[in-house]
Amino acid sequence: MNHRLPSRSLPWVLCLWLLALFLLGTAQDSRAQIQLRGLGSSGAVVTTERVRAELVAHAPEGVTPGRPLWLGLSIAHQPEWHTYWKNPGDSGLPTQLDWQLPAGLEAGAIEWPLPRIIRVGPLANYGYEGQLLLPVPVKVAPDFQAPEGDTLTIRLHASWLVCRVECIPEEGDFTLQLPVRSASAMHAQAFAAARARQPAELSGRSTATVAGDRLQVRIEGLPAALRGTDLQLFPETPEVLEHAALGTQAWEGAIWTASWPLSKMRGETPAQLPFVVTPSKAPDAGPVGWRTVAAVEGRWDSAPVAGVSPALEAALAANAQQAAAPATSGGLWMALLGGLLGGLILNLMPCVFPVLAIKIVGFARHDQDRRRLRLGGLAYGAGVLLSFMALGGLLLALRAAGQQLGWGFQLQSPGLVAAMAALFTLLGLNLAGMFEFGRILPQRWSGAQLRHPVAEAFLSGVLAVAIASPCTAPFMGASLGLAIDMPAAQALTVFAALGIGMALPYVLASWLPGLVRWLPRPGAWMQTFRRAMAFPMFATVAWLVWVLGQQSGIDGAGALLALLVALSALVWALTLAGRTRWVLGGALLLGLLWLGSALGPQLAPAAVAAPGNAPEAGADGWQPWSAERVGSLTAAGTPVFVDFTAAWCVTCQVNKHTTLNRAEVRADFAARGVALLRADWTRRDPAITAALAALGRSGVPVYVLYAPGKAPKVMTELLTPAEVHAALETL
C-alpha cells in the first residue's frame, strides 16, 4: 500500500488562490479611505463611508466688487452618523474650515445653523444629522480686480469629526472653479434653508447669575407666542454647563428663566455668555431660534478636570512610551523574544495544531531521503517566515495609509471569511477521501506537487500562516503591539521572529529525525489519521460560518451554507467518470455561479443598530464598550472589566468558556460591583483599534481591569480564573 503523506494532498493552486483573495479583500476594505485622499485633492466633492462633503457657492451676481457672496460646505450624513456644532457638547469637535482664496476675497466665520441634541449613552452632544450646509459669507473688496480668465480657483481644507458611537476624524481638500461674471445660484435653495435655520438676535436684556454650582439664566424679549412653552438652551461656550443634566425652567411673565448645573470641567468665569434658545416644538412660522448674550453676574470656582484619574492618565502615557520603547535595543530584543515564544506557542493553538500534526505525521516514513526531508523543512519554514513578513508589511502599509487595523484584520472582511470557509470545505472533503486533486485537476497541475515537492512544502507554510492569522498566543499581544509603532525595518524583524518561532518545530524535526522516532511505521493508521483530520477542517468551516453570521446576520450565514453545499456538489460531480462528469459538472458550475450572484449580497456586513440613550446590558450582563462609557464609570468610582474580543478569534472563544462564563468568576465580578464591557472587534471598528493601541496591543484577545485611581491592569491572552480572581483582589 502506498501511504502518501497527508500533506501531499494540499493543492498549491488553492493556496495561491487563498492568498490572492486575501490581498483582494484587504484592498477592497481600504478603498474608502484611499478614495478620500484621491478625491479630496482633485475636485469639489469628498466621499467617505460616512459622509459626502461638497464645496458649494452662491453668487447670484457673480464676483462683483463690494458685493458679498457665499461659500459653504455641504455635508450629507449616512444614517445614524452626525457631525458637531460650534459647541459640540459633552464630546466631539466642531467642523473646521481653512480657506485659500484669491486676493480681494475674505472669508468670514461659519454662520452655524441651529443644532439638535444628540444623546449617546449618558452624554448629550450638539450637532447635525442628515443634510447640512455650513454657510460662510465672503467679502469682495471694492477694488477687486478679476484675474485673467473667467473663473476663480477656490480652495478649502476642511476637517470634521463624524460619530455614531465610535468617532472617526476625517478631512479633505476641495477645489472649486467659481465663475467671475456669470451667476452661480444652483444651490440657492440650500443656502436659503441654512439662513432660515439661523437664530434671530434678541434685543432684550439677559443675565447669567452664578448660584453655587448652578447658573441662573434670565432671558428677556422672547416672542409672546413662546410664553408658557418649554425651550431648549444651547450654550455657545463649551465646558460651562452640564449638557446632559435636566435643568429647570419657568416663565416669570415675559421673562424666561432656567437653572442649570455648572460643568465639572468649567474654567475661569467669563464676562459674557452667548446662548441660543429654541422651542421644543418648531413653530409654524417665523424664526426657529433666538440668540442672546448674557452678562455674567458673580464668579464660580474653577473646577479640576474630571473623568480620567491622574493614575489612569499616567498609565496611558506609560503605555504610549512602552509602545515607542522598541526603538532602543533593549526594547527591540524583548519584542523579538516575545515574538519567538509567541510563534512557538502558536503551533498549539486550536486553529494551527491540525496543520502541524499533518506535516509531522509525514515523518512516519522513516525511510525517506534525508536530503529531501531537510529541503522540505526549510521550504516550509521559508513559507511561514515570508508569509508572516508579507502579512506584517501589508498591515504596516495599510496603517501608514490611514487605516485603523490590527492583527487578524483580514477576518474582519466577510468576503475573506467566506473564501476561507470554501477552502477548508475543499480540504476537508479531500482529507475525508471524497476526491483526489489528481483526478479533477489537469494532469499538468496535479503532478506539479510531485515534480516540485519544495514548492508544495513552501505553500504549506503559507497556508499555515493564513490559518494562524486570527490567533493571538501568549507573548504575541505585547510584541505585536510594540511592533506596530516601530520603524518599519524593526517591526518586520518582530514579524520574522514570529515566523521563526512558528516554523521551528517542523524545521527541527526535518533536520533531527530522532525527535520523531516515536512515530510508528507506515500503515493503515495513516489513512485513518488523514480521514480523522477532515473533522477539524469541517469544525473550522462551522466556526467560519458562525463568524460570518456575527458580521452579516443569519441571512449571511445561510447564504454561505448554501454556497458551500453547491460547491461540495460540484466537487462530487467532477469525481464522476465519462460524459456525466462534464454535463453534470457544467450544470452545477453554472448553478453555483448563479447562486453566488444571487446570494452574494447577503454576505455584506449587517447594519449596526442605532444606539439608545444608554447602553443596555445583555442577558449575560455584558454591556457594549465605548471609551466614554469607561470614563464615566471610572469617574463615578465603578471598576470596569473590558473584554476586547472578536468572533473570529478562537482564543477569545476559548477564554469565554473556560474563564469568563464560569459561575465563580461571574460571582466575583458581581460581589465587587465590577461593570462588564465587551469591545467587539468582529467588524472593523477604528475606536476599538485606537483603544488597543493606547494599551500597547494590536490584536485580540485583550483583557483590562480599570480600577478608579489605579493604572489599568492588562492581563494575559490565555486567561485563567485564578488570574481574574487575583486581579479583583487588588480592588
QUIQUITA-V796725 format. One line per field, one symbol per residue. ss: DSSP state (H for helix, E for strand, C for the rest). psi: psi as a letter, one per 40 degrees, with the letter a starting at -180 (. if undefined). burial: + if it has 24 or more other ideal C-beta (glycine too) atoms within 12 Angstrom, else -. A space follows every 10 residues. Layout:
ss = ???
psi = ???
burial = ???
//
This chain:
ss = CCCCCHHHHC CHHHHHHHHH HHHHHHHHHC HHHHHHHHHH CCCCEEECCC EEEEEEEEEC CCCCCCCCEE EEEEEEECCC CEEEEEEEEC CCCCCEEEEE CCCCEEEEEE ECCCCEEEEE CCEEEEEECC EEEEEEEEEE CCCCCCCCCC EEEEEEEEEE EEECCCEEEE EEEEEEEEEC CCCECCCHHH HHHHHHCCCE ECCCCEEEEE ECCEEEEEEC CCCHHHCCCC EEEEECCCCC ECCCCCCEEE EECCEEEEEE EECCCCCCCC CEEEEEEEEC CCCCCCCCCE EEEEEEECCC CCCCCCCCCH HHHHHHHHHH HHHHHHHCHH HHHHHHHHHH HHHHHHCCCC CCHHHHHHHH HHHHCCCCCH HHHHHHHHHH HHHHHHHHHH HHHHHHHHHH CCCCCCCCHH HHCHHHHHHH HHHHHHHHHH HCCCCCHHHH CCHHHHCHHH HCHHHHHHHH HHHHHHHHCC CCCCCHHHHH HHHHCCCHHH HHHHHHHHHH HHHHHHHHHH HCHHHHCCCC CCCHHHHHHH HHHHHHHHHH HHHHHHHHHH HHHHHHHHHH HHHHHHHHHH HHHHCCCHHH HHHHHHHHHH HHHHHHHHHH HHHCCCCCCC CCCCCCCCCC CCEECCHHHH HHHHHCCCCE EEEEECCCCH HHHHHHHHHH CCHHHHHHHH HCCCEEEEEE CCCCCHHHHH HHHHCCCCCC CEEEEECCCC CCEECCCCCC HHHHHHHHHC C
psi = hhgihdeeeh hddddddddd ddddddddde ddddddddde eeaehhhaed ihhhhiihge eaghhehiih iihhhhiihe iiaiidhebd iiiihhhhih iihehhhaih ghihaihhhh beihihaiib hihgihihhh idfhhhiiie iihhihhiii hhicdihhhi iihihhhhhd eiigeefddd ddddddeiii hieiiiihhh gbeihhhhhi eiideeheii ihhhhdhifd ihdeigiiii hgbehhiihi iiieeibihi dihhihiiid hhidiaieii hihhhhhiii hhiihidhid dddddddddd dddededidd dddddddddd dddddddeid eddddddddd ddedgeeihd dddddddddd dddddddddd dddddddddd eeigiahedd eehddddddd dddddddddd deedihdede iiddddeddd dgdddddddd dddddddede ihiidddddd ddddeiiddd dddddddddd ddeddddddd dgdddfeeii iiaddddddd ddeddddddd dddddddddd deiddddddd dddddddddd dddeeiiadd dddddddddd dddddddded deeihiihih iadihhiade eiiiiidddd dddddeehih hhhhiidehd ddddddddcd eidddddddd defhhhhhhh edihhddddd ddddefieii ihhhhhhhei iihhiidgii ddddddddde .
burial = --++++++++ ++++++-++- +++-++--++ -+++++--++ ---+++++++ +++++++++- -+++---+++ ++++++++-- ++++++++++ +++++++-+- ++--+-+--+ ++++++++++ +++++++++- ++++++++-+ ---+-+---- -+++++-+++ ++++++++++ ++++++-+++ ---+--+--+ +--++-++++ -+---+++++ ---+++++++ -++--+---- ++++++++++ ++++--+-+- ----++++++ ++++++---+ --+++++++- ------++++ ++++-+---+ ------+++- -+--++--+- -+++++---- ++-+++++++ ++++++++++ ++++++++++ +++++--+-- --++++++++ ++++++++++ ++++++-++- --++++++++ ++++++++++ ++++++++++ ++-++-+--+ +------++- --++++++++ ++++++++++ ++++++++++ ++++++---+ ++++++++++ ++++++++++ +-+--+---- -----++-++ +-++-+++-+ +-++++++++ ++---++-++ ++++++++++ +-+++----- ----+--+-- -+--++--+- -++-+----- +---+----- -+++++++++ +++++--+++ ++++++++++ ++++++--++ ----++-++- -+-+++++++ ++++++++++ ++++++++++ ++++++++-- +++++++++- +-+++-++-- +
//
